[in-house]
Amino acid sequence: MPLDPVLFLLLLVLLLVTFSVFIFKDLLYIIIIFGVYSAVMALVWQKLNAPDIAITEAAVGIATTILMVAVVSRVGRRPH
């Protein structure tokens, strides 16, 4: 069974997003990358015909991203 080109592109984006976390030192950028990872992962689950997992991934990803942005706004963007 051949791999769907859209699924392949989404998995490639996931791989690039995963490795881009190691490039940045700013915590806010890393949190934004985490949000992008979560959104792309939700699209992957939807493409794999698992809408319940996709909705859960999107909801948890949005909630944790908002929570982490709130924490970083109080703690600071750069680690010491």
Backbone atoms as SQL, in Angstrom:
CREATE TABLE atoms (id INTEGER PRIMARY KEY, chain TEXT, resi INTEGER, resn TEXT, atom TEXT, x REAL, y REAL, z REAL);
INSERT INTO atoms VALUES
  (1, 'A', 1, 'MET', 'N', 0.842, -1.171, 0.000),
  (2, 'A', 1, 'MET', 'CA', 0.000, 0.000, 0.000),
  (3, 'A', 1, 'MET', 'C', 0.894, 1.243, 0.000),
  (4, 'A', 2, 'PRO', 'N', 0.761, 2.099, -1.019),
  (5, 'A', 2, 'PRO', 'CA', 1.617, 3.294, -1.085),
  (6, 'A', 2, 'PRO', 'C', 1.216, 4.328, -0.043),
  (7, 'A', 3, 'LEU', 'N', 2.180, 5.113, 0.358),
  (8, 'A', 3, 'LEU', 'CA', 1.956, 6.151, 1.353),
  (9, 'A', 3, 'LEU', 'C', 1.304, 7.362, 0.692),
  (10, 'A', 4, 'ASP', 'N', 0.297, 7.888, 1.336),
  (11, 'A', 4, 'ASP', 'CA', -0.399, 9.075, 0.850),
  (12, 'A', 4, 'ASP', 'C', 0.567, 10.263, 0.863),
  (13, 'A', 5, 'PRO', 'N', 0.635, 11.051, -0.223),
  (14, 'A', 5, 'PRO', 'CA', 1.585, 12.169, -0.248),
  (15, 'A', 5, 'PRO', 'C', 1.297, 13.240, 0.813),
  (16, 'A', 6, 'VAL', 'N', 0.035, 13.451, 1.140),
  (17, 'A', 6, 'VAL', 'CA', -0.295, 14.431, 2.180),
  (18, 'A', 6, 'VAL', 'C', 0.192, 13.943, 3.539),
  (19, 'A', 7, 'LEU', 'N', -0.005, 12.670, 3.826),
  (20, 'A', 7, 'LEU', 'CA', 0.473, 12.097, 5.077),
  (21, 'A', 7, 'LEU', 'C', 1.995, 12.148, 5.142),
  (22, 'A', 8, 'PHE', 'N', 2.649, 11.869, 4.035),
  (23, 'A', 8, 'PHE', 'CA', 4.107, 11.947, 3.992),
  (24, 'A', 8, 'PHE', 'C', 4.583, 13.368, 4.276),
  (25, 'A', 9, 'LEU', 'N', 3.916, 14.366, 3.690),
  (26, 'A', 9, 'LEU', 'CA', 4.277, 15.755, 3.921),
  (27, 'A', 9, 'LEU', 'C', 4.066, 16.140, 5.388),
  (28, 'A', 10, 'LEU', 'N', 2.950, 15.699, 5.977),
  (29, 'A', 10, 'LEU', 'CA', 2.693, 15.992, 7.387),
  (30, 'A', 10, 'LEU', 'C', 3.743, 15.355, 8.291),
  (31, 'A', 11, 'LEU', 'N', 4.126, 14.125, 7.992),
  (32, 'A', 11, 'LEU', 'CA', 5.153, 13.465, 8.798),
  (33, 'A', 11, 'LEU', 'C', 6.512, 14.138, 8.636),
  (34, 'A', 12, 'LEU', 'N', 6.791, 14.639, 7.445),
  (35, 'A', 12, 'LEU', 'CA', 8.033, 15.382, 7.224),
  (36, 'A', 12, 'LEU', 'C', 8.034, 16.680, 8.022),
  (37, 'A', 13, 'VAL', 'N', 6.900, 17.378, 8.050),
  (38, 'A', 13, 'VAL', 'CA', 6.782, 18.597, 8.852),
  (39, 'A', 13, 'VAL', 'C', 6.970, 18.274, 10.335),
  (40, 'A', 14, 'LEU', 'N', 6.387, 17.164, 10.801),
  (41, 'A', 14, 'LEU', 'CA', 6.580, 16.756, 12.196),
  (42, 'A', 14, 'LEU', 'C', 8.049, 16.537, 12.512),
  (43, 'A', 15, 'LEU', 'N', 8.751, 15.913, 11.608),
  (44, 'A', 15, 'LEU', 'CA', 10.179, 15.668, 11.821),
  (45, 'A', 15, 'LEU', 'C', 10.958, 16.978, 11.883),
  (46, 'A', 16, 'LEU', 'N', 10.662, 17.902, 10.976),
  (47, 'A', 16, 'LEU', 'CA', 11.348, 19.194, 10.980),
  (48, 'A', 16, 'LEU', 'C', 11.027, 20.001, 12.230),
  (49, 'A', 17, 'VAL', 'N', 9.769, 19.979, 12.655),
  (50, 'A', 17, 'VAL', 'CA', 9.375, 20.710, 13.857),
  (51, 'A', 17, 'VAL', 'C', 10.060, 20.123, 15.086),
  (52, 'A', 18, 'THR', 'N', 10.161, 18.813, 15.128),
  (53, 'A', 18, 'THR', 'CA', 10.804, 18.155, 16.266),
  (54, 'A', 18, 'THR', 'C', 12.266, 18.578, 16.388),
  (55, 'A', 19, 'PHE', 'N', 12.985, 18.609, 15.293),
  (56, 'A', 19, 'PHE', 'CA', 14.392, 18.984, 15.353),
  (57, 'A', 19, 'PHE', 'C', 14.589, 20.488, 15.526),
  (58, 'A', 20, 'SER', 'N', 13.592, 21.299, 15.162),
  (59, 'A', 20, 'SER', 'CA', 13.746, 22.744, 15.317),
  (60, 'A', 20, 'SER', 'C', 13.690, 23.173, 16.775),
  (61, 'A', 21, 'VAL', 'N', 13.167, 22.325, 17.655),
  (62, 'A', 21, 'VAL', 'CA', 13.145, 22.654, 19.086),
  (63, 'A', 21, 'VAL', 'C', 14.570, 22.823, 19.618),
  (64, 'A', 22, 'PHE', 'N', 15.507, 22.077, 19.084),
  (65, 'A', 22, 'PHE', 'CA', 16.884, 22.125, 19.570),
  (66, 'A', 22, 'PHE', 'C', 17.643, 23.355, 19.084),
  (67, 'A', 23, 'ILE', 'N', 17.098, 24.068, 18.111),
  (68, 'A', 23, 'ILE', 'CA', 17.781, 25.229, 17.546),
  (69, 'A', 23, 'ILE', 'C', 17.565, 26.471, 18.406),
  (70, 'A', 24, 'PHE', 'N', 16.354, 26.648, 18.911),
  (71, 'A', 24, 'PHE', 'CA', 15.998, 27.885, 19.610),
  (72, 'A', 24, 'PHE', 'C', 16.304, 27.795, 21.100),
  (73, 'A', 25, 'LYS', 'N', 16.658, 28.940, 21.679),
  (74, 'A', 25, 'LYS', 'CA', 16.889, 29.032, 23.118),
  (75, 'A', 25, 'LYS', 'C', 15.758, 29.783, 23.821),
  (76, 'A', 26, 'ASP', 'N', 14.977, 30.543, 23.069),
  (77, 'A', 26, 'ASP', 'CA', 13.873, 31.317, 23.622),
  (78, 'A', 26, 'ASP', 'C', 12.701, 30.376, 23.926),
  (79, 'A', 27, 'LEU', 'N', 12.244, 30.387, 25.167),
  (80, 'A', 27, 'LEU', 'CA', 11.193, 29.462, 25.579),
  (81, 'A', 27, 'LEU', 'C', 9.866, 29.727, 24.866),
  (82, 'A', 28, 'LEU', 'N', 9.591, 30.980, 24.540),
  (83, 'A', 28, 'LEU', 'CA', 8.343, 31.286, 23.838),
  (84, 'A', 28, 'LEU', 'C', 8.341, 30.683, 22.445),
  (85, 'A', 29, 'TYR', 'N', 9.460, 30.730, 21.756),
  (86, 'A', 29, 'TYR', 'CA', 9.552, 30.104, 20.435),
  (87, 'A', 29, 'TYR', 'C', 9.361, 28.592, 20.528),
  (88, 'A', 30, 'ILE', 'N', 9.930, 27.993, 21.549),
  (89, 'A', 30, 'ILE', 'CA', 9.786, 26.551, 21.731),
  (90, 'A', 30, 'ILE', 'C', 8.334, 26.185, 22.002),
  (91, 'A', 31, 'ILE', 'N', 7.630, 27.010, 22.757),
  (92, 'A', 31, 'ILE', 'CA', 6.212, 26.750, 23.028),
  (93, 'A', 31, 'ILE', 'C', 5.391, 26.884, 21.747),
  (94, 'A', 32, 'ILE', 'N', 5.706, 27.875, 20.919),
  (95, 'A', 32, 'ILE', 'CA', 5.013, 28.023, 19.643),
  (96, 'A', 32, 'ILE', 'C', 5.266, 26.809, 18.765),
  (97, 'A', 33, 'ILE', 'N', 6.489, 26.323, 18.757),
  (98, 'A', 33, 'ILE', 'CA', 6.808, 25.120, 17.987),
  (99, 'A', 33, 'ILE', 'C', 6.029, 23.925, 18.516),
  (100, 'A', 34, 'PHE', 'N', 5.886, 23.831, 19.842),
  (101, 'A', 34, 'PHE', 'CA', 5.084, 22.758, 20.425),
  (102, 'A', 34, 'PHE', 'C', 3.629, 22.848, 19.966),
  (103, 'A', 35, 'GLY', 'N', 3.088, 24.057, 19.891),
  (104, 'A', 35, 'GLY', 'CA', 1.726, 24.233, 19.401),
  (105, 'A', 35, 'GLY', 'C', 1.576, 23.807, 17.953),
  (106, 'A', 36, 'VAL', 'N', 2.566, 24.135, 17.135),
  (107, 'A', 36, 'VAL', 'CA', 2.551, 23.705, 15.736),
  (108, 'A', 36, 'VAL', 'C', 2.636, 22.187, 15.652),
  (109, 'A', 37, 'TYR', 'N', 3.494, 21.592, 16.470),
  (110, 'A', 37, 'TYR', 'CA', 3.611, 20.138, 16.492),
  (111, 'A', 37, 'TYR', 'C', 2.273, 19.488, 16.844),
  (112, 'A', 38, 'SER', 'N', 1.601, 20.035, 17.836),
  (113, 'A', 38, 'SER', 'CA', 0.321, 19.478, 18.261),
  (114, 'A', 38, 'SER', 'C', -0.733, 19.608, 17.163),
  (115, 'A', 39, 'ALA', 'N', -0.753, 20.751, 16.480),
  (116, 'A', 39, 'ALA', 'CA', -1.724, 20.952, 15.404),
  (117, 'A', 39, 'ALA', 'C', -1.465, 20.006, 14.235),
  (118, 'A', 40, 'VAL', 'N', -0.200, 19.845, 13.871),
  (119, 'A', 40, 'VAL', 'CA', 0.131, 18.926, 12.775),
  (120, 'A', 40, 'VAL', 'C', -0.161, 17.489, 13.175),
  (121, 'A', 41, 'MET', 'N', 0.098, 17.151, 14.426),
  (122, 'A', 41, 'MET', 'CA', -0.201, 15.802, 14.891),
  (123, 'A', 41, 'MET', 'C', -1.701, 15.529, 14.852),
  (124, 'A', 42, 'ALA', 'N', -2.518, 16.533, 15.175),
  (125, 'A', 42, 'ALA', 'CA', -3.967, 16.375, 15.067),
  (126, 'A', 42, 'ALA', 'C', -4.372, 16.133, 13.619),
  (127, 'A', 43, 'LEU', 'N', -3.715, 16.822, 12.680),
  (128, 'A', 43, 'LEU', 'CA', -4.003, 16.582, 11.260),
  (129, 'A', 43, 'LEU', 'C', -3.592, 15.173, 10.835),
  (130, 'A', 44, 'VAL', 'N', -2.481, 14.697, 11.380),
  (131, 'A', 44, 'VAL', 'CA', -2.052, 13.324, 11.062),
  (132, 'A', 44, 'VAL', 'C', -3.080, 12.318, 11.562),
  (133, 'A', 45, 'TRP', 'N', -3.562, 12.503, 12.790),
  (134, 'A', 45, 'TRP', 'CA', -4.578, 11.579, 13.323),
  (135, 'A', 45, 'TRP', 'C', -5.851, 11.632, 12.482),
  (136, 'A', 46, 'GLN', 'N', -6.217, 12.823, 12.034),
  (137, 'A', 46, 'GLN', 'CA', -7.406, 12.945, 11.197),
  (138, 'A', 46, 'GLN', 'C', -7.190, 12.234, 9.860),
  (139, 'A', 47, 'LYS', 'N', -6.003, 12.376, 9.306),
  (140, 'A', 47, 'LYS', 'CA', -5.685, 11.714, 8.031),
  (141, 'A', 47, 'LYS', 'C', -5.677, 10.195, 8.188),
  (142, 'A', 48, 'LEU', 'N', -5.344, 9.707, 9.381),
  (143, 'A', 48, 'LEU', 'CA', -5.334, 8.266, 9.647),
  (144, 'A', 48, 'LEU', 'C', -6.702, 7.744, 10.092),
  (145, 'A', 49, 'ASN', 'N', -7.747, 8.547, 9.892),
  (146, 'A', 49, 'ASN', 'CA', -9.131, 8.173, 10.208),
  (147, 'A', 49, 'ASN', 'C', -9.337, 7.874, 11.693),
  (148, 'A', 50, 'ALA', 'N', -8.766, 8.720, 12.534),
  (149, 'A', 50, 'ALA', 'CA', -8.969, 8.618, 13.972),
  (150, 'A', 50, 'ALA', 'C', -9.418, 9.983, 14.492),
  (151, 'A', 51, 'PRO', 'N', -10.663, 10.392, 14.167),
  (152, 'A', 51, 'PRO', 'CA', -11.092, 11.749, 14.536),
  (153, 'A', 51, 'PRO', 'C', -11.199, 11.972, 16.037),
  (154, 'A', 52, 'ASP', 'N', -11.493, 10.928, 16.804),
  (155, 'A', 52, 'ASP', 'CA', -11.576, 11.108, 18.253),
  (156, 'A', 52, 'ASP', 'C', -10.213, 11.447, 18.852),
  (157, 'A', 53, 'ILE', 'N', -9.185, 10.792, 18.376),
  (158, 'A', 53, 'ILE', 'CA', -7.837, 11.091, 18.853),
  (159, 'A', 53, 'ILE', 'C', -7.387, 12.457, 18.346),
  (160, 'A', 54, 'ALA', 'N', -7.787, 12.821, 17.135),
  (161, 'A', 54, 'ALA', 'CA', -7.423, 14.128, 16.574),
  (162, 'A', 54, 'ALA', 'C', -8.030, 15.262, 17.393),
  (163, 'A', 55, 'ILE', 'N', -9.295, 15.119, 17.771),
  (164, 'A', 55, 'ILE', 'CA', -9.945, 16.158, 18.575),
  (165, 'A', 55, 'ILE', 'C', -9.290, 16.252, 19.947),
  (166, 'A', 56, 'THR', 'N', -8.972, 15.110, 20.533),
  (167, 'A', 56, 'THR', 'CA', -8.307, 15.104, 21.837),
  (168, 'A', 56, 'THR', 'C', -6.932, 15.748, 21.750),
  (169, 'A', 57, 'GLU', 'N', -6.182, 15.422, 20.720),
  (170, 'A', 57, 'GLU', 'CA', -4.856, 16.010, 20.526),
  (171, 'A', 57, 'GLU', 'C', -4.951, 17.522, 20.360),
  (172, 'A', 58, 'ALA', 'N', -5.916, 17.979, 19.591),
  (173, 'A', 58, 'ALA', 'CA', -6.076, 19.422, 19.387),
  (174, 'A', 58, 'ALA', 'C', -6.458, 20.122, 20.688),
  (175, 'A', 59, 'ALA', 'N', -7.376, 19.551, 21.436),
  (176, 'A', 59, 'ALA', 'CA', -7.819, 20.177, 22.683),
  (177, 'A', 59, 'ALA', 'C', -6.696, 20.213, 23.717),
  (178, 'A', 60, 'VAL', 'N', -6.013, 19.109, 23.889),
  (179, 'A', 60, 'VAL', 'CA', -4.913, 19.056, 24.859),
  (180, 'A', 60, 'VAL', 'C', -3.761, 19.947, 24.408),
  (181, 'A', 61, 'GLY', 'N', -3.486, 19.961, 23.122),
  (182, 'A', 61, 'GLY', 'CA', -2.415, 20.821, 22.608),
  (183, 'A', 61, 'GLY', 'C', -2.694, 22.295, 22.820),
  (184, 'A', 62, 'ILE', 'N', -3.929, 22.717, 22.563),
  (185, 'A', 62, 'ILE', 'CA', -4.285, 24.116, 22.765),
  (186, 'A', 62, 'ILE', 'C', -4.210, 24.475, 24.246),
  (187, 'A', 63, 'ALA', 'N', -4.745, 23.613, 25.095),
  (188, 'A', 63, 'ALA', 'CA', -4.760, 23.898, 26.541),
  (189, 'A', 63, 'ALA', 'C', -3.340, 23.978, 27.106),
  (190, 'A', 64, 'THR', 'N', -2.501, 23.033, 26.752),
  (191, 'A', 64, 'THR', 'CA', -1.141, 23.054, 27.297),
  (192, 'A', 64, 'THR', 'C', -0.327, 24.209, 26.726),
  (193, 'A', 65, 'THR', 'N', -0.564, 24.572, 25.470),
  (194, 'A', 65, 'THR', 'CA', 0.146, 25.705, 24.890),
  (195, 'A', 65, 'THR', 'C', -0.225, 26.996, 25.606),
  (196, 'A', 66, 'ILE', 'N', -1.509, 27.182, 25.860),
  (197, 'A', 66, 'ILE', 'CA', -1.951, 28.385, 26.586),
  (198, 'A', 66, 'ILE', 'C', -1.378, 28.396, 27.998),
  (199, 'A', 67, 'LEU', 'N', -1.397, 27.263, 28.658),
  (200, 'A', 67, 'LEU', 'CA', -0.850, 27.177, 30.016),
  (201, 'A', 67, 'LEU', 'C', 0.647, 27.475, 30.024),
  (202, 'A', 68, 'MET', 'N', 1.379, 26.932, 29.073),
  (203, 'A', 68, 'MET', 'CA', 2.820, 27.177, 29.026),
  (204, 'A', 68, 'MET', 'C', 3.141, 28.628, 28.687),
  (205, 'A', 69, 'VAL', 'N', 2.349, 29.267, 27.826),
  (206, 'A', 69, 'VAL', 'CA', 2.559, 30.685, 27.533),
  (207, 'A', 69, 'VAL', 'C', 2.329, 31.516, 28.789),
  (208, 'A', 70, 'ALA', 'N', 1.318, 31.162, 29.576),
  (209, 'A', 70, 'ALA', 'CA', 1.063, 31.879, 30.827),
  (210, 'A', 70, 'ALA', 'C', 2.228, 31.712, 31.796),
  (211, 'A', 71, 'VAL', 'N', 2.773, 30.527, 31.883),
  (212, 'A', 71, 'VAL', 'CA', 3.909, 30.284, 32.785),
  (213, 'A', 71, 'VAL', 'C', 5.142, 31.052, 32.317),
  (214, 'A', 72, 'VAL', 'N', 5.410, 31.028, 31.030),
  (215, 'A', 72, 'VAL', 'CA', 6.589, 31.721, 30.508),
  (216, 'A', 72, 'VAL', 'C', 6.444, 33.230, 30.674),
  (217, 'A', 73, 'SER', 'N', 5.224, 33.747, 30.593),
  (218, 'A', 73, 'SER', 'CA', 5.052, 35.190, 30.786),
  (219, 'A', 73, 'SER', 'C', 5.362, 35.594, 32.226),
  (220, 'A', 74, 'ARG', 'N', 5.224, 34.682, 33.156),
  (221, 'A', 74, 'ARG', 'CA', 5.557, 34.992, 34.554),
  (222, 'A', 74, 'ARG', 'C', 7.003, 34.659, 34.894),
  (223, 'A', 75, 'VAL', 'N', 7.556, 33.637, 34.281),
  (224, 'A', 75, 'VAL', 'CA', 8.913, 33.185, 34.620),
  (225, 'A', 75, 'VAL', 'C', 9.972, 33.942, 33.815),
  (226, 'A', 76, 'GLY', 'N', 9.735, 34.125, 32.545),
  (227, 'A', 76, 'GLY', 'CA', 10.708, 34.757, 31.659),
  (228, 'A', 76, 'GLY', 'C', 10.960, 33.885, 30.452),
  (229, 'A', 77, 'ARG', 'N', 11.413, 34.529, 29.395),
  (230, 'A', 77, 'ARG', 'CA', 11.572, 33.818, 28.125),
  (231, 'A', 77, 'ARG', 'C', 12.909, 33.110, 27.980),
  (232, 'A', 78, 'ARG', 'N', 13.905, 33.532, 28.712),
  (233, 'A', 78, 'ARG', 'CA', 15.230, 32.932, 28.571),
  (234, 'A', 78, 'ARG', 'C', 15.593, 32.135, 29.809),
  (235, 'A', 79, 'PRO', 'N', 16.087, 30.905, 29.628),
  (236, 'A', 79, 'PRO', 'CA', 16.560, 30.142, 30.791),
  (237, 'A', 79, 'PRO', 'C', 17.867, 30.731, 31.323),
  (238, 'A', 80, 'HIS', 'N', 18.087, 30.573, 32.599),
  (239, 'A', 80, 'HIS', 'CA', 19.299, 31.149, 33.212),
  (240, 'A', 80, 'HIS', 'C', 20.423, 30.169, 33.203);
